[in-house]
Amino acid sequence: MAFRAVHEQWGTVFAHLPDLGCRREWEDVHRVRPPAPLRCDECRHPLRAKVSPTGLRFFAHAPGAPECASAGESMAHHLLKLELATAARDAGAHVELEVPGPEGTWRADVMASDPGGAWRIALEAQLSPITPDDIEARAERMRADGVASVWFSDRPRPP
């Protein structure tokens, strides 16, 4: 499951935005025939626009997908990323989901930035077990690229 896809003509689209982030409608990608030309920006496998029973819009890998980090994330992780994105947007930040670092050595769950370009901060949804050393190493790779990070967890004792 992913909230971000790459459309063949429109570029990056976001399931959580009312206009997909490109002034298009959800109906332009959901339940259309032939399927909309959407691909995973990580593994490049085709994606399909879907809606959960609770009304959550997302993109799912088409059958036969290879191993892909975005396909293996839990619903709780996705929902936390959406909450972080919504809070940052409500605070006036420009927001993107699943933003890779320049050399591909890291990927921000949520990238919040000053609309004027003065700052960028990665908002990390960390629900799976991780060591403090691993968090520090990932945060340092981001810092080396000029991106601060803040880590969020739903655990009573976060790492």
Secondary structure, 3 states (H helix, E strand, C coil): CECEEEECCCEEEECCCCCCCCCCCHHHCCCCCCCCCEECCCCCCEEEEEECCCCCEEEEECCCCCCCHHHHCCHHHHHHHHHHHHHHHHCCCEEEEEEECCCCCCEEEEEEECCCCCCEEEEEECCCCCCHHHHHHHHHHHHHCCCEEEEECCCCCCC
